[in-house]
Amino acid sequence: MIDLQSVIDEITAVLRTVDGVRFYDYGDNIDPPAVLVSPPTIDWEGYASQPTTATIQVFLVVGQTDRALPQLLKYLPLVSEALDGVENAVVRTANPTIFQAGNTDLPCYAISVEISL
């Protein structure tokens, strides 16, 4: 079985290398453009078995400006490319949504990353 924390640490490390965006720990105050990683959703395939997959959301967040969409589209391939280098993890989807930072709703992509355990 793969150590989930090790994979999340590797994901965190590659996200810190993406040019133009700042990495934040989940729950921190953010200054967009930013990326942060949610706690994982963990799945079991059978009764009384070990977990088989985990899914995290990587939030790519930008400021609420007239440049929000161009910024999201600029950074999404960079973040996805960085995540492609993580062993045992695969980007599944990138869904546009809103990220609530304090009292502010910010445009973002929730990038779903599946981790094989």
DSSP file (Angstrom, degrees, kcal/mol; ACC not computed):
  #  RESIDUE AA STRUCTURE BP1 BP2  ACC     N-H-->O    O-->H-N    N-H-->O    O-->H-N    TCO  KAPPA ALPHA  PHI   PSI    X-CA   Y-CA   Z-CA
    1    1 A M              0   0    0      0, 0.0     2,-0.2     0, 0.0   116,-0.1   0.000 360.0 360.0 360.0 138.0    0.0    0.0    0.0
    2    2 A I        -     0   0    0    115,-1.4     2,-0.8     1,-0.1     3,-0.1  -0.522 360.0-113.7 -76.2 141.0    1.2    3.5   -0.9
    3    3 A D     >  -     0   0    0     -2,-0.2     4,-1.6     1,-0.2     3,-0.4  -0.689  24.4-157.1 -78.2 111.6    1.8    6.0    2.0
    4    4 A L  H  > S+     0   0    0     -2,-0.8     4,-2.5     1,-0.2     5,-0.2   0.886  89.4  54.7 -59.0 -43.6   -0.9    8.6    1.4
    5    5 A Q  H  > S+     0   0    0      1,-0.2     4,-2.5     2,-0.2    -1,-0.2   0.867 105.5  54.1 -61.6 -35.5    1.0   11.3    3.3
    6    6 A S  H  > S+     0   0    0     -3,-0.4     4,-2.0     2,-0.2    -1,-0.2   0.907 109.5  47.1 -64.1 -41.3    4.1   10.8    1.1
    7    7 A V  H  X S+     0   0    0     -4,-1.6     4,-2.5     2,-0.2    -2,-0.2   0.919 112.4  49.5 -67.1 -42.5    2.1   11.3   -2.1
    8    8 A I  H  X S+     0   0    0     -4,-2.5     4,-2.6     1,-0.2    -2,-0.2   0.890 109.7  52.3 -63.2 -38.3    0.4   14.4   -0.6
    9    9 A D  H  X S+     0   0    0     -4,-2.5     4,-2.3    -5,-0.2    -1,-0.2   0.899 109.9  48.6 -62.2 -40.0    3.8   15.7    0.4
   10   10 A E  H  X S+     0   0    0     -4,-2.0     4,-2.3     2,-0.2    -2,-0.2   0.904 110.9  50.2 -66.5 -41.2    5.1   15.2   -3.2
   11   11 A I  H  X S+     0   0    0     -4,-2.5     4,-2.3     1,-0.2    -2,-0.2   0.931 110.8  49.8 -60.6 -46.0    2.0   17.0   -4.6
   12   12 A T  H  X S+     0   0    0     -4,-2.6     4,-1.6     1,-0.2    -2,-0.2   0.912 109.8  51.8 -58.3 -43.9    2.7   19.9   -2.2
   13   13 A A  H  < S+     0   0    0     -4,-2.3     4,-0.4     1,-0.2    -1,-0.2   0.909 111.3  45.3 -62.9 -43.4    6.3   20.0   -3.3
   14   14 A V  H >< S+     0   0    0     -4,-2.3     3,-1.1     1,-0.2     4,-0.3   0.862 109.4  55.7 -71.5 -32.6    5.5   20.1   -7.1
   15   15 A L  H >< S+     0   0    0     -4,-2.3     3,-1.2     1,-0.3    -1,-0.2   0.837  99.3  61.5 -67.0 -30.3    2.8   22.8   -6.5
   16   16 A R  T 3< S+     0   0    0     -4,-1.6    -1,-0.3     1,-0.2    -2,-0.2   0.673 100.2  56.8 -66.8 -15.6    5.3   25.0   -4.8
   17   17 A T  T <  S+     0   0    0     -3,-1.1     2,-0.4    -4,-0.4    -1,-0.2   0.515  75.5 114.8 -94.1  -5.9    7.3   25.0   -8.1
   18   18 A V    X   -     0   0    0     -3,-1.2     3,-1.2    -4,-0.3     2,-0.1  -0.527  69.0-124.8 -72.7 119.9    4.5   26.4  -10.3
   19   19 A D  T 3  S+     0   0    0     -2,-0.4    -1,-0.1     1,-0.2     3,-0.1  -0.395  87.1  17.9 -65.2 134.2    5.5   29.8  -11.6
   20   20 A G  T 3  S+     0   0    0      1,-0.2     2,-0.3    -2,-0.1    -1,-0.2   0.251 106.7  85.4  94.8 -12.3    3.1   32.6  -10.9
   21   21 A V    <   -     0   0    0     -3,-1.2     2,-0.4    -6,-0.1    13,-0.3  -0.924  66.8-134.5-123.7 150.8    1.0   31.0   -8.2
   22   22 A R  E     -a   34   0A   0     11,-2.1    13,-2.6    -2,-0.3     2,-0.4  -0.822  17.6-133.2-101.4 139.2    1.6   30.9   -4.4
   23   23 A F  E     -a   35   0A   0     -2,-0.4     2,-0.3    11,-0.2    13,-0.2  -0.763  26.5-178.4 -91.4 136.6    1.1   27.7   -2.5
   24   24 A Y  E     -a   36   0A   0     11,-2.4    13,-0.5    -2,-0.4     2,-0.2  -0.972  29.1-114.2-130.7 147.8   -0.9   27.8    0.8
   25   25 A D    >   -     0   0    0     -2,-0.3     3,-2.3    11,-0.1     2,-0.1  -0.529  52.0 -86.8 -73.0 148.6   -1.8   25.2    3.4
   26   26 A Y  T 3  S+     0   0    0     11,-0.4    -1,-0.1     1,-0.3     3,-0.1  -0.364 117.8  25.2 -59.1 127.9   -5.5   24.4    3.5
   27   27 A G  T 3  S+     0   0    0      1,-0.4    -1,-0.3    -2,-0.1     2,-0.1   0.205  93.4 123.7 100.2 -14.0   -7.2   26.9    5.9
   28   28 A D  S <  S-     0   0    0     -3,-2.3    -1,-0.4     1,-0.1     2,-0.3  -0.378  73.1-101.7 -72.0 156.2   -4.5   29.7    5.5
   29   29 A N        -     0   0    0     -3,-0.1     2,-0.3    -2,-0.1    -4,-0.1  -0.620  48.9-147.2 -69.9 139.4   -5.5   33.1    4.4
   30   30 A I        -     0   0    0     -2,-0.3     4,-0.1    -6,-0.1    -7,-0.0  -0.793  23.2-157.5-118.1 157.1   -4.6   33.4    0.7
   31   31 A D        -     0   0    0     -2,-0.3    -9,-0.2     2,-0.1    32,-0.1  -0.907  49.1 -95.9-127.9  99.3   -3.4   36.0   -1.7
   32   32 A P  S    S+     0   0    0      0, 0.0    30,-0.2     0, 0.0     2,-0.1  -0.166 103.0  61.7 -64.6 155.9   -4.4   34.9   -5.3
   33   33 A P  S    S+     0   0    0      0, 0.0   -11,-2.1     0, 0.0     2,-0.3   0.451  88.4 145.8 -72.4 141.4   -3.2   33.6   -7.6
   34   34 A A  E     -aB  22  61A   0     27,-2.6    27,-3.0   -13,-0.3     2,-0.4  -0.958  39.6-152.3-146.5 156.9   -2.9   30.6   -5.3
   35   35 A V  E     +aB  23  60A   0    -13,-2.6   -11,-2.4    -2,-0.3     2,-0.3  -0.987  19.3 169.2-129.8 145.8   -3.1   26.8   -5.0
   36   36 A L  E     -aB  24  59A   0     23,-1.4    23,-2.8    -2,-0.4     2,-0.4  -0.982  26.6-126.0-151.7 158.7   -4.0   24.7   -2.0
   37   37 A V  E     - B   0  58A   0    -13,-0.5   -11,-0.4    -2,-0.3    21,-0.2  -0.898  18.4-141.4-113.9 130.8   -4.7   21.1   -1.4
   38   38 A S        -     0   0    0     19,-2.7     3,-0.1    -2,-0.4   -12,-0.0  -0.380  36.1 -88.6 -79.2 162.8   -7.9   19.8    0.4
   39   39 A P        -     0   0    0      0, 0.0    18,-0.3     0, 0.0    -1,-0.1  -0.419  60.1 -97.4 -62.0 152.2   -7.9   16.9    2.8
   40   40 A P        -     0   0    0      0, 0.0     2,-0.5     0, 0.0    16,-0.2  -0.394  17.6-137.1 -79.5 150.9   -8.4   13.6    0.9
   41   41 A T  E     -C   55   0A   0     14,-3.0    14,-2.9    -2,-0.1     2,-0.4  -0.911  29.1-151.4 -93.6 130.9  -11.5   11.7    0.3
   42   42 A I  E     -C   54   0A   0     -2,-0.5     2,-0.4    12,-0.2    12,-0.2  -0.905   8.7-160.2-115.2 135.4  -10.6    8.0    0.9
   43   43 A D  E     -C   53   0A   0     10,-3.2     9,-2.7    -2,-0.4    10,-1.4  -0.903   7.4-161.9-118.5 141.2  -12.3    5.0   -0.8
   44   44 A W  E     -C   51   0A   0     -2,-0.4     3,-0.1     7,-0.3     6,-0.0  -0.961   5.1-161.0-114.9 136.8  -12.5    1.4    0.0
   45   45 A E  S    S+     0   0    0      5,-0.5     2,-0.3    -2,-0.4    -1,-0.1   0.732  70.8  23.5 -89.5 -23.1  -13.5   -1.1   -2.7
   46   46 A G  S >  S-     0   0    0      4,-0.3     3,-1.3     0, 0.0     2,-0.2  -0.887  92.5 -75.7-140.1 169.8  -14.5   -4.0   -0.4
   47   47 A Y  T 3  S-     0   0    0     -2,-0.3     3,-0.1     1,-0.3    -2,-0.1  -0.449 111.3  -5.6 -66.5 130.7  -15.6   -4.9    3.1
   48   48 A A  T 3  S+     0   0    0     -2,-0.2    -1,-0.3     1,-0.2     2,-0.2   0.757 104.1 131.0  57.6  29.2  -12.9   -4.8    5.7
   49   49 A S    <   -     0   0    0     -3,-1.3    -1,-0.2     1,-0.1     3,-0.1  -0.532  64.3 -92.0-102.8 174.0  -10.2   -4.1    3.1
   50   50 A Q        -     0   0    0     -2,-0.2    -5,-0.5     1,-0.1    -4,-0.3  -0.464  56.5 -84.4 -76.2 156.3   -7.5   -1.5    3.0
   51   51 A P  E     -C   44   0A   0      0, 0.0    -7,-0.3     0, 0.0    -1,-0.1  -0.340  39.4-168.5 -59.5 145.3   -8.2    1.8    1.2
   52   52 A T  E     +     0   0A   0     -9,-2.7    65,-2.9     1,-0.3     2,-0.3   0.728  62.6  11.6-109.1 -32.1   -7.7    1.6   -2.5
   53   53 A T  E     -CD  43 116A   0    -10,-1.4   -10,-3.2    63,-0.2     2,-0.3  -0.980  53.8-161.5-144.5 157.3   -7.8    5.2   -3.7
   54   54 A A  E     -CD  42 115A   0     61,-2.1    61,-3.6    -2,-0.3     2,-0.4  -0.979  10.0-155.5-133.9 149.0   -7.8    8.7   -2.3
   55   55 A T  E     -CD  41 114A   0    -14,-2.9   -14,-3.0    -2,-0.3     2,-0.3  -0.993   9.8-175.0-128.3 130.4   -9.0   11.9   -4.0
   56   56 A I  E     - D   0 113A   0     57,-2.3    57,-2.7    -2,-0.4     2,-0.5  -0.859  20.2-133.0-116.6 157.3   -7.8   15.4   -3.3
   57   57 A Q  E     - D   0 112A   0     -2,-0.3   -19,-2.7   -18,-0.3     2,-0.7  -0.950  11.9-158.8-107.0 126.7   -9.0   18.7   -4.6
   58   58 A V  E     -BD  37 111A   0     53,-2.8    53,-2.9    -2,-0.5     2,-0.6  -0.937  15.3-149.1-101.1 116.6   -6.3   21.1   -5.7
   59   59 A F  E     -BD  36 110A   0    -23,-2.8   -23,-1.4    -2,-0.7     2,-0.7  -0.786  10.0-164.9 -92.6 122.2   -7.8   24.5   -5.7
   60   60 A L  E     -BD  35 109A   0     49,-2.6    49,-1.9    -2,-0.6     2,-0.4  -0.934  20.7-172.9-102.9 110.7   -6.4   27.0   -8.2
   61   61 A V  E     +BD  34 108A   0    -27,-3.0   -27,-2.6    -2,-0.7     2,-0.3  -0.880  11.5 179.3-117.0 135.2   -7.7   30.4   -7.1
   62   62 A V        -     0   0    0     45,-2.3     6,-0.1    -2,-0.4     7,-0.0  -0.817  36.3 -85.6-125.2 169.1   -7.5   33.8   -8.7
   63   63 A G        -     0   0    0     -2,-0.3     2,-1.6    43,-0.1     8,-0.1  -0.298  42.9-103.8 -72.0 158.5   -8.7   37.2   -7.8
   64   64 A Q  S    S+     0   0    0      3,-0.1     2,-0.2    42,-0.1    -1,-0.1  -0.631  76.9 120.2 -84.5  83.3  -12.2   38.5   -8.6
   65   65 A T  S >  S-     0   0    0     -2,-1.6     3,-1.4     0, 0.0     4,-0.2  -0.776  82.9 -93.9-134.3 177.6  -11.3   40.7  -11.6
   66   66 A D  T 3  S+     0   0    0      1,-0.3     3,-0.2    -2,-0.2    -2,-0.1   0.564 124.3  58.5 -71.8  -6.4  -12.1   41.0  -15.3
   67   67 A R  T 3> S+     0   0    0      1,-0.1     4,-2.4     2,-0.1    -1,-0.3   0.238  73.4 106.3-102.5  10.6   -8.9   38.9  -15.8
   68   68 A A  H <> S+     0   0    0     -3,-1.4     4,-2.7     2,-0.2     5,-0.2   0.938  80.1  44.1 -59.4 -51.7  -10.2   35.9  -13.8
   69   69 A L  H  > S+     0   0    0     -4,-0.2     4,-2.7     1,-0.2     5,-0.3   0.946 114.2  48.6 -63.5 -49.0  -10.9   33.6  -16.7
   70   70 A P  H  > S+     0   0    0      0, 0.0     4,-1.6     0, 0.0    -1,-0.2   0.894 113.4  49.3 -57.9 -36.9   -7.7   34.4  -18.6
   71   71 A Q  H  X S+     0   0    0     -4,-2.4     4,-2.5     2,-0.2     5,-0.3   0.934 110.6  48.9 -67.4 -44.6   -5.7   33.8  -15.4
   72   72 A L  H  X S+     0   0    0     -4,-2.7     4,-2.3     1,-0.2    -1,-0.2   0.928 113.3  47.3 -58.6 -44.7   -7.4   30.5  -14.7
   73   73 A L  H  < S+     0   0    0     -4,-2.7    -1,-0.2     1,-0.2    -2,-0.2   0.780 112.2  51.4 -69.9 -26.3   -6.8   29.3  -18.2
   74   74 A K  H  X S+     0   0    0     -4,-1.6     4,-0.6    -5,-0.3    -2,-0.2   0.923 117.7  35.7 -72.4 -46.3   -3.2   30.5  -18.0
   75   75 A Y  H  X S+     0   0    0     -4,-2.5     4,-2.5     1,-0.2     5,-0.3   0.760  99.9  76.3 -84.4 -25.7   -2.4   28.7  -14.8
   76   76 A L  H  X S+     0   0    0     -4,-2.3     4,-2.7    -5,-0.3     5,-0.2   0.916  97.2  45.6 -55.9 -48.5   -4.5   25.5  -15.2
   77   77 A P  H  > S+     0   0    0      0, 0.0     4,-2.5     0, 0.0    -1,-0.2   0.866 112.6  52.5 -64.6 -32.0   -2.1   23.8  -17.7
   78   78 A L  H  X S+     0   0    0     -4,-0.6     4,-2.0     2,-0.2    -2,-0.2   0.920 112.8  43.4 -67.6 -43.1    0.9   24.7  -15.5
   79   79 A V  H  X S+     0   0    0     -4,-2.5     4,-2.3     2,-0.2    -1,-0.2   0.925 115.0  49.4 -67.3 -44.8   -0.7   23.2  -12.4
   80   80 A S  H  X S+     0   0    0     -4,-2.7     4,-1.7    -5,-0.3    -2,-0.2   0.910 110.3  50.8 -61.3 -43.4   -1.8   20.1  -14.3
   81   81 A E  H  X S+     0   0    0     -4,-2.5     4,-0.6    -5,-0.2    -1,-0.2   0.908 109.5  50.4 -62.1 -42.4    1.6   19.6  -15.8
   82   82 A A  H >< S+     0   0    0     -4,-2.0     3,-1.2     1,-0.2    -1,-0.2   0.919 110.6  49.6 -61.5 -42.8    3.2   19.8  -12.4
   83   83 A L  H >< S+     0   0    0     -4,-2.3     3,-1.9     1,-0.3    -1,-0.2   0.794  97.2  69.8 -67.9 -28.1    0.8   17.3  -11.0
   84   84 A D  H 3< S+     0   0    0     -4,-1.7    -1,-0.3     1,-0.3    -2,-0.2   0.737  91.0  62.7 -61.3 -21.5    1.5   14.9  -14.0
   85   85 A G  T << S+     0   0    0     -3,-1.2     2,-0.6    -4,-0.6    -1,-0.3   0.457  79.7 101.2 -83.3   0.1    5.0   14.4  -12.5
   86   86 A V  S X  S-     0   0    0     -3,-1.9     3,-1.4     3,-0.1     2,-0.1  -0.767  73.7-129.3 -92.4 120.2    3.6   12.8   -9.3
   87   87 A E  T 3  S+     0   0    0     -2,-0.6     3,-0.1     1,-0.2   -77,-0.1  -0.400  90.0  15.6 -66.4 141.3    3.8    9.0   -9.2
   88   88 A N  T 3  S+     0   0    0      1,-0.2    28,-2.3    -2,-0.1     2,-0.4   0.569 108.9  98.2  71.8  12.4    0.6    7.2   -8.3
   89   89 A A  E <   -E  115   0A   0     -3,-1.4     2,-0.4    26,-0.2    26,-0.2  -0.980  47.7-176.6-130.5 143.9   -1.5   10.3   -8.9
   90   90 A V  E     -E  114   0A   0     24,-2.3    24,-2.7    -2,-0.4     2,-0.4  -0.999  28.5-122.5-140.9 137.0   -3.5   11.4  -11.9
   91   91 A V  E     +E  113   0A   0     -2,-0.4    22,-0.2    22,-0.2     3,-0.1  -0.657  32.0 174.0 -75.4 125.8   -5.5   14.5  -12.7
   92   92 A R  E     -     0   0A   0     20,-3.3     2,-0.3    -2,-0.4    -1,-0.2   0.842  56.3  -9.3-101.5 -46.6   -9.1   13.5  -13.4
   93   93 A T  E     -E  112   0A   0     19,-0.9    19,-2.4     2,-0.0     2,-0.4  -0.968  43.7-148.7-149.2 161.9  -11.1   16.7  -13.8
   94   94 A A  E     -E  111   0A   0     -2,-0.3    17,-0.2    17,-0.2   -18,-0.0  -0.915  24.1-172.7-134.7 109.3  -10.9   20.4  -13.4
   95   95 A N  E     -E  110   0A   0     15,-2.3    15,-2.8    -2,-0.4     2,-0.2  -0.884  22.8-126.1-108.3 127.9  -14.3   22.0  -12.5
   96   96 A P  E     +E  109   0A   0      0, 0.0     2,-0.3     0, 0.0    13,-0.2  -0.489  50.2 137.2 -68.8 139.5  -14.8   25.7  -12.3
   97   97 A T  E     -E  108   0A   0     11,-2.7    11,-2.1    -2,-0.2     2,-0.4  -0.856  51.5 -84.1-160.0-168.2  -16.3   26.8   -9.0
   98   98 A I  E     -E  107   0A   0     -2,-0.3     2,-0.5     9,-0.2     7,-0.0  -0.948  27.2-154.7-117.1 136.0  -16.1   29.4   -6.3
   99   99 A F  E     -E  106   0A   0      7,-3.3     7,-3.0    -2,-0.4     2,-0.7  -0.954  14.8-140.1-109.9 124.1  -13.6   29.3   -3.4
  100  100 A Q  E     -E  105   0A   0     -2,-0.5     2,-0.6     5,-0.2     5,-0.2  -0.756  20.8-179.4 -89.2 116.5  -14.6   31.2   -0.3
  101  101 A A  E >   -E  104   0A   0      3,-3.1     3,-2.0    -2,-0.7     2,-0.4  -0.921  66.3 -53.0-115.0 103.0  -11.8   33.1    1.3
  102  102 A G  T 3  S-     0   0    0     -2,-0.6   -73,-0.0     1,-0.3    -2,-0.0  -0.552 122.3 -21.6  65.4-122.5  -13.0   34.8    4.4
  103  103 A N  T 3  S+     0   0    0     -2,-0.4     2,-0.4    -3,-0.1    -1,-0.3   0.217 121.8  95.0-100.2  13.3  -16.1   36.8    3.3
  104  104 A T  E <   - E   0 101A   0     -3,-2.0    -3,-3.1     2,-0.0     2,-0.6  -0.902  63.9-146.0-113.6 131.6  -15.0   36.8   -0.4
  105  105 A D  E     - E   0 100A   0     -2,-0.4    -5,-0.2    -5,-0.2    -2,-0.0  -0.848  24.1-169.0 -92.2 122.8  -16.0   34.4   -3.1
  106  106 A L  E     - E   0  99A   0     -7,-3.0    -7,-3.3    -2,-0.6   -43,-0.1  -0.894  24.4-110.9-116.4 142.5  -13.1   33.9   -5.6
  107  107 A P  E     + E   0  98A   0      0, 0.0   -45,-2.3     0, 0.0     2,-0.3  -0.426  51.7 152.3 -67.3 142.6  -13.1   32.2   -9.0
  108  108 A C  E     -DE  61  97A   0    -11,-2.1   -11,-2.7   -47,-0.2     2,-0.4  -0.983  44.3-119.4-158.3 168.5  -11.3   28.9   -9.0
  109  109 A Y  E     -DE  60  96A   0    -49,-1.9   -49,-2.6    -2,-0.3     2,-0.8  -0.973  19.9-147.8-109.2 134.3  -10.8   25.5  -10.5
  110  110 A A  E     -DE  59  95A   0    -15,-2.8   -15,-2.3    -2,-0.4     2,-0.7  -0.917  19.1-159.2 -97.5 107.2  -11.2   22.5   -8.3
  111  111 A I  E     -DE  58  94A   0    -53,-2.9   -53,-2.8    -2,-0.8     2,-0.5  -0.803   6.4-144.5 -95.2 116.7   -8.8   20.0   -9.8
  112  112 A S  E     -DE  57  93A   0    -19,-2.4   -20,-3.3    -2,-0.7   -19,-0.9  -0.711  16.8-171.9 -86.9 122.9   -9.6   16.5   -8.8
  113  113 A V  E     -DE  56  91A   0    -57,-2.7   -57,-2.3    -2,-0.5     2,-0.4  -0.967   9.1-153.0-120.0 119.9   -6.5   14.3   -8.3
  114  114 A E  E     -DE  55  90A   0    -24,-2.7   -24,-2.3    -2,-0.5     2,-0.5  -0.776   6.8-160.0 -95.2 133.9   -6.9   10.6   -7.8
  115  115 A I  E     -DE  54  89A   0    -61,-3.6   -61,-2.1    -2,-0.4     2,-0.5  -0.954  11.6-139.3-115.8 123.6   -4.2    8.7   -5.8
  116  116 A S  E      D   53   0A   0    -28,-2.3   -63,-0.2    -2,-0.5   -64,-0.1  -0.701 360.0 360.0 -81.9 127.2   -3.8    5.0   -6.2
  117  117 A L              0   0    0    -65,-2.9  -115,-1.4    -2,-0.5   -64,-0.2   0.397 360.0 360.0-103.6 360.0   -3.1    3.4   -2.8
